[in-house]
Amino acid sequence: MPSMRLQRVRELLKRTLGEIISRELHSADAGIITVNDVDISSDLHSAVVFVSLLGSDEQKRKAAKLLNDDRVRIQQILSRTVVLKYTPRLKFVMDDSIERGNRVLQILSEIDEVDDDNE
């Protein structure tokens, strides 16, 4: 289990990166980008940022490209915003857990409708 300090840093990075991305990445073609979680190494040198991209497939591709192209600039803004001994090297990973969850809820809803029709 991660230390309490590491958990606080993760939550701080998650909140701050969400604000930076919503404020700094101005592309209407990229859909909606949300930060779901941040997994940071114990030495604080690297962080994996799990982002959810909402929109069409083309918008998701543009958003992923935008995030990867602006990674260094986002790190620089993060280093000015959050004071840590080391600013972690960011890696963005697309997280489709929200879409999978919505699909499960849709399937359960369809099952309920079929059960109601059979009664």
N, C-alpha and C positions, 0 to 999 in steps of 0.2 A: 504494500500500500504506500502511495507517495506521501511524503511528509506534508505537514500542514502548510509550510512555506511554499512548497511546490504547488499545492492545490490553489493557494491564494494567487500565485504568479500566473497559473493557468487561467484562472477566472479573470484576472486583470488583463491579460493578453487577449482573451476572447472578447471581452467587452470593448477594449480599446481598438482592436483590429476591426470589429464590426462598425465602430464609429468612423474609423479612417476609411474603410472601404465605401461606406455609404456617402461620406463627404467628398472623397477625392476621386473616385472613379465615376466620371460623368459620361456614361454611354447609354443612351436610351435603347440601343440595339442589343444590350447585354442582358436584358431581363432583370430579375431580382436576385441579388447575391446576399446570402446570409451566412454568418459564421456559426456553425453548430458546436464545434469543440476545438480545443487546442491540446495537442499532446506534446509536451516539452521534455527534452532530455534532462537527466538529473544534474548535468553540469551547465545547463542553461545555454548551451552553444547552438542548439538546433531545435526547431519546433515544426511540427506538422499541423497545419491548419485545415480542418475539415469544413468545407464550404458546401452549401446547398445552392443550386442554381435553378431558379424557377423561370420557365418560359419555354419557347419552342426549342427544338434541337439546334437550330441555327443560332439562336440567342445563347444557348448553353455553350456552344463552341466558341462564340465571340467572347463570352464572359471568361471562359477558361484561358483563352489566349490573352485577354486583357490582364487577368490576374498574374499570369506568368511573365508577361512583358513588363509589368509595373512592380514586380516583386521587390527589386532593389529600392525603388522609391518608397514603397510601403514600409520596408525595413528602416529606411532613413527617418521617415516620419515617426515610426514607432520608437526609434532610439531617442528622438527629441521629446516624445510624449511620456514614455515610461523610463524612469531612471533605474537601470540595472547595471551591474558590473559588466555583463556581456549582453549585447543585443543578439537574440537568437537569429540564426539563418532560417528563413521561412521557406516552407515547402507547402504548396497548396494541393490538396487532394479533394476531388469531387466526392461528396457524400450524398448518396441517393436514398438514405434511410427514410426521409420524409415521404418520398414518392412511394417507396415500398410499403410504408405504413398506410398511406392513403389507399393503395391498391388492396391491401388486406381488409381495410374497412369497407371498401366497395364490394369485395367478394362476400363478406359477412352480411352486408345489406341485401345483396342479391339472394343469398340463402334464406334470409328472413322473409323476403317477398315470396319466394317459392313455397316456404312453409305456410305462410298466411293463405296463399292460393289453394293449397291442398287441404286446408281445414274446412 
